Amino acid sequence: MKTNTVTISTEFISLDAFLKLTGEVPSGGQAKTWIQSGRITVNGEVCFQRGKKLRPGDNVGIGEEKTFNVGSE
């Protein structure tokens, strides 16, 4: 599985906003659905919190298909 890095320019970003930033979901509604279904992991653990604060160094997994690292400028 390939890991992509997505750079943020702020101290943190919420999980739902991060999913939109990656382009994996087109809307906050779809991000909410994916998070509530248990499809999203943060640092290897399933996360059900839309507003989870992600900071540089965190890893976000989308199912078994994709992994993203949160990077900083």
C-alpha positions as a Markdown table, in Angstrom:
| # | Residue | x | y | z |
|---|---|---|---|---|
| 1 | Met | 0.0 | 0.0 | 0.0 |
| 2 | Lys | 1.4 | 3.4 | -1.0 |
| 3 | Thr | 1.5 | 6.2 | 1.5 |
| 4 | Asn | 0.9 | 9.7 | 0.4 |
| 5 | Thr | 1.8 | 12.9 | 2.3 |
| 6 | Val | -0.7 | 15.7 | 2.5 |
| 7 | Thr | 0.8 | 19.0 | 3.7 |
| 8 | Ile | -1.1 | 21.3 | 6.0 |
| 9 | Ser | -0.2 | 24.9 | 6.8 |
| 10 | Thr | -1.9 | 25.1 | 10.2 |
| 11 | Glu | -1.2 | 23.5 | 13.6 |
| 12 | Phe | -3.9 | 21.0 | 13.0 |
| 13 | Ile | -6.8 | 20.0 | 10.7 |
| 14 | Ser | -10.0 | 18.2 | 11.6 |
| 15 | Leu | -10.4 | 14.6 | 10.2 |
| 16 | Asp | -13.4 | 15.4 | 8.0 |
| 17 | Ala | -11.6 | 18.5 | 6.5 |
| 18 | Phe | -8.5 | 16.4 | 5.9 |
| 19 | Leu | -10.5 | 13.8 | 4.0 |
| 20 | Lys | -11.9 | 16.5 | 1.8 |
| 21 | Leu | -8.4 | 18.0 | 1.3 |
| 22 | Thr | -7.0 | 14.6 | 0.1 |
| 23 | Gly | -9.7 | 14.6 | -2.6 |
| 24 | Glu | -11.0 | 11.2 | -1.5 |
| 25 | Val | -14.4 | 12.6 | -0.5 |
| 26 | Pro | -16.2 | 15.3 | -2.4 |
| 27 | Ser | -18.2 | 16.6 | 0.6 |
| 28 | Gly | -18.4 | 16.8 | 4.4 |
| 29 | Gly | -21.4 | 14.6 | 4.3 |
| 30 | Gln | -19.6 | 11.7 | 2.6 |
| 31 | Ala | -16.6 | 12.2 | 5.1 |
| 32 | Lys | -19.1 | 11.9 | 8.0 |
| 33 | Thr | -20.6 | 8.7 | 6.5 |
| 34 | Trp | -17.1 | 7.1 | 6.0 |
| 35 | Ile | -16.0 | 8.1 | 9.5 |
| 36 | Gln | -19.2 | 6.8 | 11.2 |
| 37 | Ser | -19.0 | 3.5 | 9.3 |
| 38 | Gly | -15.6 | 2.7 | 10.9 |
| 39 | Arg | -13.8 | 2.9 | 7.5 |
| 40 | Ile | -11.2 | 5.5 | 8.7 |
| 41 | Thr | -8.3 | 4.9 | 11.0 |
| 42 | Val | -6.0 | 7.4 | 12.7 |
| 43 | Asn | -2.6 | 6.2 | 13.7 |
| 44 | Gly | -3.8 | 2.6 | 13.3 |
| 45 | Glu | -7.0 | 2.8 | 15.3 |
| 46 | Val | -10.5 | 3.2 | 14.0 |
| 47 | Cys | -11.7 | 6.8 | 14.6 |
| 48 | Phe | -15.4 | 7.8 | 14.8 |
| 49 | Gln | -14.7 | 11.5 | 15.6 |
| 50 | Arg | -15.3 | 13.9 | 12.7 |
| 51 | Gly | -13.6 | 16.7 | 14.5 |
| 52 | Lys | -10.6 | 14.7 | 15.5 |
| 53 | Lys | -7.6 | 17.0 | 15.4 |
| 54 | Leu | -4.8 | 15.8 | 13.1 |
| 55 | Arg | -1.3 | 17.1 | 13.5 |
| 56 | Pro | 1.8 | 16.7 | 11.4 |
| 57 | Gly | 3.1 | 13.1 | 11.8 |
| 58 | Asp | -0.4 | 11.5 | 12.1 |
| 59 | Asn | -1.4 | 8.8 | 9.7 |
| 60 | Val | -4.8 | 8.4 | 8.3 |
| 61 | Gly | -6.0 | 5.1 | 6.7 |
| 62 | Ile | -9.0 | 4.7 | 4.4 |
| 63 | Gly | -10.0 | 1.1 | 4.5 |
| 64 | Glu | -7.4 | -1.2 | 3.3 |
| 65 | Glu | -6.7 | 0.9 | 0.1 |
| 66 | Lys | -4.9 | 4.1 | 1.0 |
| 67 | Thr | -2.8 | 5.7 | 3.7 |
| 68 | Phe | -2.0 | 9.4 | 4.1 |
| 69 | Asn | 0.6 | 11.1 | 6.3 |
| 70 | Val | -0.1 | 14.5 | 7.7 |
| 71 | Gly | 2.8 | 16.7 | 6.8 |
| 72 | Ser | 3.8 | 20.3 | 7.6 |
| 73 | Glu | 5.2 | 23.1 | 5.5 |
